[in-house]
Amino acid sequence: MPRWPHEYTVKAWRPDLAADFEAFCRVIEGLGAVEPWPPPPQRPIYHNTYLVIGVLKYWAMGPQGDRDAPEDATVINRTRILDG
């Protein structure tokens, strides 16, 4: 099975920053692009909205995976984009 290393933060860890968390989820949703995961040739499980900033790719998820509204997201993930 392939490994998909990434980092994440959970909204519940910092309730005092929930508004900032949700604002960043809206940025991801508004400026990002939808991509399947896992990538082809595998069968996609999710179609997440990803936002690339520099060498990092961000996406948010909630209880419904890729179908949650930004305010319902519970996790923001990020991974380093690897060259070739």
Chimera marker file (.cmm) of the C-alpha trace (Angstrom):
<marker_set name="trace">
<marker id="1" x="0.000" y="0.000" z="0.000" r="1" g="1" b="0" radius="0.5"/>
<marker id="2" x="1.413" y="3.437" z="-0.875" r="1" g="1" b="0" radius="0.5"/>
<marker id="3" x="2.204" y="5.874" z="1.878" r="1" g="1" b="0" radius="0.5"/>
<marker id="4" x="0.656" y="9.349" z="1.788" r="1" g="1" b="0" radius="0.5"/>
<marker id="5" x="2.669" y="11.399" z="4.316" r="1" g="1" b="0" radius="0.5"/>
<marker id="6" x="1.023" y="14.601" z="5.472" r="1" g="1" b="0" radius="0.5"/>
<marker id="7" x="0.551" y="16.869" z="8.452" r="1" g="1" b="0" radius="0.5"/>
<marker id="8" x="-2.742" y="18.099" z="9.838" r="1" g="1" b="0" radius="0.5"/>
<marker id="9" x="-4.414" y="20.295" z="12.406" r="1" g="1" b="0" radius="0.5"/>
<marker id="10" x="-7.753" y="19.684" z="14.078" r="1" g="1" b="0" radius="0.5"/>
<marker id="11" x="-10.223" y="22.522" z="14.700" r="1" g="1" b="0" radius="0.5"/>
<marker id="12" x="-11.099" y="21.122" z="18.145" r="1" g="1" b="0" radius="0.5"/>
<marker id="13" x="-7.482" y="21.458" z="19.288" r="1" g="1" b="0" radius="0.5"/>
<marker id="14" x="-7.775" y="25.273" z="19.290" r="1" g="1" b="0" radius="0.5"/>
<marker id="15" x="-11.418" y="26.347" z="19.728" r="1" g="1" b="0" radius="0.5"/>
<marker id="16" x="-10.198" y="29.917" z="20.199" r="1" g="1" b="0" radius="0.5"/>
<marker id="17" x="-8.993" y="29.872" z="16.555" r="1" g="1" b="0" radius="0.5"/>
<marker id="18" x="-12.137" y="28.283" z="15.055" r="1" g="1" b="0" radius="0.5"/>
<marker id="19" x="-13.005" y="31.437" z="13.072" r="1" g="1" b="0" radius="0.5"/>
<marker id="20" x="-9.495" y="31.518" z="11.553" r="1" g="1" b="0" radius="0.5"/>
<marker id="21" x="-9.664" y="27.785" z="10.811" r="1" g="1" b="0" radius="0.5"/>
<marker id="22" x="-12.980" y="28.203" z="8.991" r="1" g="1" b="0" radius="0.5"/>
<marker id="23" x="-11.691" y="31.279" z="7.130" r="1" g="1" b="0" radius="0.5"/>
<marker id="24" x="-8.748" y="29.269" z="5.796" r="1" g="1" b="0" radius="0.5"/>
<marker id="25" x="-11.125" y="26.474" z="4.782" r="1" g="1" b="0" radius="0.5"/>
<marker id="26" x="-13.067" y="29.074" z="2.752" r="1" g="1" b="0" radius="0.5"/>
<marker id="27" x="-9.816" y="30.220" z="1.108" r="1" g="1" b="0" radius="0.5"/>
<marker id="28" x="-9.010" y="26.614" z="0.158" r="1" g="1" b="0" radius="0.5"/>
<marker id="29" x="-12.533" y="26.173" z="-1.226" r="1" g="1" b="0" radius="0.5"/>
<marker id="30" x="-12.514" y="29.482" z="-3.094" r="1" g="1" b="0" radius="0.5"/>
<marker id="31" x="-9.026" y="29.430" z="-4.609" r="1" g="1" b="0" radius="0.5"/>
<marker id="32" x="-8.240" y="25.730" z="-4.797" r="1" g="1" b="0" radius="0.5"/>
<marker id="33" x="-8.794" y="23.158" z="-7.521" r="1" g="1" b="0" radius="0.5"/>
<marker id="34" x="-10.684" y="19.865" z="-7.263" r="1" g="1" b="0" radius="0.5"/>
<marker id="35" x="-8.546" y="16.760" z="-7.756" r="1" g="1" b="0" radius="0.5"/>
<marker id="36" x="-9.262" y="13.069" z="-7.228" r="1" g="1" b="0" radius="0.5"/>
<marker id="37" x="-7.623" y="11.183" z="-4.377" r="1" g="1" b="0" radius="0.5"/>
<marker id="38" x="-5.935" y="8.850" z="-4.639" r="1" g="1" b="0" radius="0.5"/>
<marker id="39" x="-4.576" y="9.998" z="-7.978" r="1" g="1" b="0" radius="0.5"/>
<marker id="40" x="-4.958" y="7.924" z="-11.154" r="1" g="1" b="0" radius="0.5"/>
<marker id="41" x="-4.660" y="5.152" z="-12.031" r="1" g="1" b="0" radius="0.5"/>
<marker id="42" x="-6.249" y="4.209" z="-8.694" r="1" g="1" b="0" radius="0.5"/>
<marker id="43" x="-10.008" y="4.557" z="-8.207" r="1" g="1" b="0" radius="0.5"/>
<marker id="44" x="-10.751" y="7.869" z="-6.434" r="1" g="1" b="0" radius="0.5"/>
<marker id="45" x="-12.256" y="7.775" z="-2.959" r="1" g="1" b="0" radius="0.5"/>
<marker id="46" x="-12.496" y="11.570" z="-2.607" r="1" g="1" b="0" radius="0.5"/>
<marker id="47" x="-12.573" y="14.628" z="-4.837" r="1" g="1" b="0" radius="0.5"/>
<marker id="48" x="-10.960" y="17.195" z="-2.551" r="1" g="1" b="0" radius="0.5"/>
<marker id="49" x="-10.348" y="20.864" z="-3.193" r="1" g="1" b="0" radius="0.5"/>
<marker id="50" x="-6.592" y="21.446" z="-2.943" r="1" g="1" b="0" radius="0.5"/>
<marker id="51" x="-4.799" y="24.766" z="-2.600" r="1" g="1" b="0" radius="0.5"/>
<marker id="52" x="-1.091" y="24.973" z="-3.409" r="1" g="1" b="0" radius="0.5"/>
<marker id="53" x="0.909" y="27.629" z="-1.587" r="1" g="1" b="0" radius="0.5"/>
<marker id="54" x="4.608" y="27.443" z="-2.410" r="1" g="1" b="0" radius="0.5"/>
<marker id="55" x="5.704" y="23.838" z="-1.957" r="1" g="1" b="0" radius="0.5"/>
<marker id="56" x="2.727" y="22.903" z="0.252" r="1" g="1" b="0" radius="0.5"/>
<marker id="57" x="-0.666" y="21.553" z="-0.780" r="1" g="1" b="0" radius="0.5"/>
<marker id="58" x="-3.606" y="22.108" z="1.622" r="1" g="1" b="0" radius="0.5"/>
<marker id="59" x="-7.056" y="20.507" z="1.835" r="1" g="1" b="0" radius="0.5"/>
<marker id="60" x="-9.832" y="20.454" z="4.418" r="1" g="1" b="0" radius="0.5"/>
<marker id="61" x="-12.124" y="17.607" z="5.387" r="1" g="1" b="0" radius="0.5"/>
<marker id="62" x="-14.926" y="16.927" z="7.823" r="1" g="1" b="0" radius="0.5"/>
<marker id="63" x="-17.261" y="14.109" z="8.833" r="1" g="1" b="0" radius="0.5"/>
<marker id="64" x="-18.466" y="13.744" z="5.233" r="1" g="1" b="0" radius="0.5"/>
<marker id="65" x="-14.958" y="13.667" z="3.796" r="1" g="1" b="0" radius="0.5"/>
<marker id="66" x="-14.879" y="15.816" z="0.679" r="1" g="1" b="0" radius="0.5"/>
<marker id="67" x="-18.514" y="16.990" z="0.888" r="1" g="1" b="0" radius="0.5"/>
<marker id="68" x="-18.385" y="19.223" z="3.970" r="1" g="1" b="0" radius="0.5"/>
<marker id="69" x="-18.960" y="22.964" z="3.840" r="1" g="1" b="0" radius="0.5"/>
<marker id="70" x="-15.974" y="25.009" z="5.107" r="1" g="1" b="0" radius="0.5"/>
<marker id="71" x="-17.705" y="25.714" z="8.439" r="1" g="1" b="0" radius="0.5"/>
<marker id="72" x="-18.232" y="21.973" z="8.978" r="1" g="1" b="0" radius="0.5"/>
<marker id="73" x="-14.636" y="20.965" z="8.253" r="1" g="1" b="0" radius="0.5"/>
<marker id="74" x="-12.809" y="19.498" z="11.230" r="1" g="1" b="0" radius="0.5"/>
<marker id="75" x="-9.303" y="18.940" z="9.820" r="1" g="1" b="0" radius="0.5"/>
<marker id="76" x="-6.936" y="20.903" z="7.604" r="1" g="1" b="0" radius="0.5"/>
<marker id="77" x="-4.279" y="18.722" z="5.991" r="1" g="1" b="0" radius="0.5"/>
<marker id="78" x="-1.092" y="19.660" z="4.207" r="1" g="1" b="0" radius="0.5"/>
<marker id="79" x="1.646" y="17.847" z="2.371" r="1" g="1" b="0" radius="0.5"/>
<marker id="80" x="4.867" y="18.859" z="0.706" r="1" g="1" b="0" radius="0.5"/>
<marker id="81" x="4.731" y="18.701" z="-3.068" r="1" g="1" b="0" radius="0.5"/>
<marker id="82" x="7.521" y="16.431" z="-4.208" r="1" g="1" b="0" radius="0.5"/>
<marker id="83" x="9.482" y="17.160" z="-7.359" r="1" g="1" b="0" radius="0.5"/>
<marker id="84" x="9.130" y="14.650" z="-10.217" r="1" g="1" b="0" radius="0.5"/>
<link id1="1" id2="2" r="1" g="1" b="0" radius="0.2"/>
<link id1="2" id2="3" r="1" g="1" b="0" radius="0.2"/>
<link id1="3" id2="4" r="1" g="1" b="0" radius="0.2"/>
<link id1="4" id2="5" r="1" g="1" b="0" radius="0.2"/>
<link id1="5" id2="6" r="1" g="1" b="0" radius="0.2"/>
<link id1="6" id2="7" r="1" g="1" b="0" radius="0.2"/>
<link id1="7" id2="8" r="1" g="1" b="0" radius="0.2"/>
<link id1="8" id2="9" r="1" g="1" b="0" radius="0.2"/>
<link id1="9" id2="10" r="1" g="1" b="0" radius="0.2"/>
<link id1="10" id2="11" r="1" g="1" b="0" radius="0.2"/>
<link id1="11" id2="12" r="1" g="1" b="0" radius="0.2"/>
<link id1="12" id2="13" r="1" g="1" b="0" radius="0.2"/>
<link id1="13" id2="14" r="1" g="1" b="0" radius="0.2"/>
<link id1="14" id2="15" r="1" g="1" b="0" radius="0.2"/>
<link id1="15" id2="16" r="1" g="1" b="0" radius="0.2"/>
<link id1="16" id2="17" r="1" g="1" b="0" radius="0.2"/>
<link id1="17" id2="18" r="1" g="1" b="0" radius="0.2"/>
<link id1="18" id2="19" r="1" g="1" b="0" radius="0.2"/>
<link id1="19" id2="20" r="1" g="1" b="0" radius="0.2"/>
<link id1="20" id2="21" r="1" g="1" b="0" radius="0.2"/>
<link id1="21" id2="22" r="1" g="1" b="0" radius="0.2"/>
<link id1="22" id2="23" r="1" g="1" b="0" radius="0.2"/>
<link id1="23" id2="24" r="1" g="1" b="0" radius="0.2"/>
<link id1="24" id2="25" r="1" g="1" b="0" radius="0.2"/>
<link id1="25" id2="26" r="1" g="1" b="0" radius="0.2"/>
<link id1="26" id2="27" r="1" g="1" b="0" radius="0.2"/>
<link id1="27" id2="28" r="1" g="1" b="0" radius="0.2"/>
<link id1="28" id2="29" r="1" g="1" b="0" radius="0.2"/>
<link id1="29" id2="30" r="1" g="1" b="0" radius="0.2"/>
<link id1="30" id2="31" r="1" g="1" b="0" radius="0.2"/>
<link id1="31" id2="32" r="1" g="1" b="0" radius="0.2"/>
<link id1="32" id2="33" r="1" g="1" b="0" radius="0.2"/>
<link id1="33" id2="34" r="1" g="1" b="0" radius="0.2"/>
<link id1="34" id2="35" r="1" g="1" b="0" radius="0.2"/>
<link id1="35" id2="36" r="1" g="1" b="0" radius="0.2"/>
<link id1="36" id2="37" r="1" g="1" b="0" radius="0.2"/>
<link id1="37" id2="38" r="1" g="1" b="0" radius="0.2"/>
<link id1="38" id2="39" r="1" g="1" b="0" radius="0.2"/>
<link id1="39" id2="40" r="1" g="1" b="0" radius="0.2"/>
<link id1="40" id2="41" r="1" g="1" b="0" radius="0.2"/>
<link id1="41" id2="42" r="1" g="1" b="0" radius="0.2"/>
<link id1="42" id2="43" r="1" g="1" b="0" radius="0.2"/>
<link id1="43" id2="44" r="1" g="1" b="0" radius="0.2"/>
<link id1="44" id2="45" r="1" g="1" b="0" radius="0.2"/>
<link id1="45" id2="46" r="1" g="1" b="0" radius="0.2"/>
<link id1="46" id2="47" r="1" g="1" b="0" radius="0.2"/>
<link id1="47" id2="48" r="1" g="1" b="0" radius="0.2"/>
<link id1="48" id2="49" r="1" g="1" b="0" radius="0.2"/>
<link id1="49" id2="50" r="1" g="1" b="0" radius="0.2"/>
<link id1="50" id2="51" r="1" g="1" b="0" radius="0.2"/>
<link id1="51" id2="52" r="1" g="1" b="0" radius="0.2"/>
<link id1="52" id2="53" r="1" g="1" b="0" radius="0.2"/>
<link id1="53" id2="54" r="1" g="1" b="0" radius="0.2"/>
<link id1="54" id2="55" r="1" g="1" b="0" radius="0.2"/>
<link id1="55" id2="56" r="1" g="1" b="0" radius="0.2"/>
<link id1="56" id2="57" r="1" g="1" b="0" radius="0.2"/>
<link id1="57" id2="58" r="1" g="1" b="0" radius="0.2"/>
<link id1="58" id2="59" r="1" g="1" b="0" radius="0.2"/>
<link id1="59" id2="60" r="1" g="1" b="0" radius="0.2"/>
<link id1="60" id2="61" r="1" g="1" b="0" radius="0.2"/>
<link id1="61" id2="62" r="1" g="1" b="0" radius="0.2"/>
<link id1="62" id2="63" r="1" g="1" b="0" radius="0.2"/>
<link id1="63" id2="64" r="1" g="1" b="0" radius="0.2"/>
<link id1="64" id2="65" r="1" g="1" b="0" radius="0.2"/>
<link id1="65" id2="66" r="1" g="1" b="0" radius="0.2"/>
<link id1="66" id2="67" r="1" g="1" b="0" radius="0.2"/>
<link id1="67" id2="68" r="1" g="1" b="0" radius="0.2"/>
<link id1="68" id2="69" r="1" g="1" b="0" radius="0.2"/>
<link id1="69" id2="70" r="1" g="1" b="0" radius="0.2"/>
<link id1="70" id2="71" r="1" g="1" b="0" radius="0.2"/>
<link id1="71" id2="72" r="1" g="1" b="0" radius="0.2"/>
<link id1="72" id2="73" r="1" g="1" b="0" radius="0.2"/>
<link id1="73" id2="74" r="1" g="1" b="0" radius="0.2"/>
<link id1="74" id2="75" r="1" g="1" b="0" radius="0.2"/>
<link id1="75" id2="76" r="1" g="1" b="0" radius="0.2"/>
<link id1="76" id2="77" r="1" g="1" b="0" radius="0.2"/>
<link id1="77" id2="78" r="1" g="1" b="0" radius="0.2"/>
<link id1="78" id2="79" r="1" g="1" b="0" radius="0.2"/>
<link id1="79" id2="80" r="1" g="1" b="0" radius="0.2"/>
<link id1="80" id2="81" r="1" g="1" b="0" radius="0.2"/>
<link id1="81" id2="82" r="1" g="1" b="0" radius="0.2"/>
<link id1="82" id2="83" r="1" g="1" b="0" radius="0.2"/>
<link id1="83" id2="84" r="1" g="1" b="0" radius="0.2"/>
</marker_set>
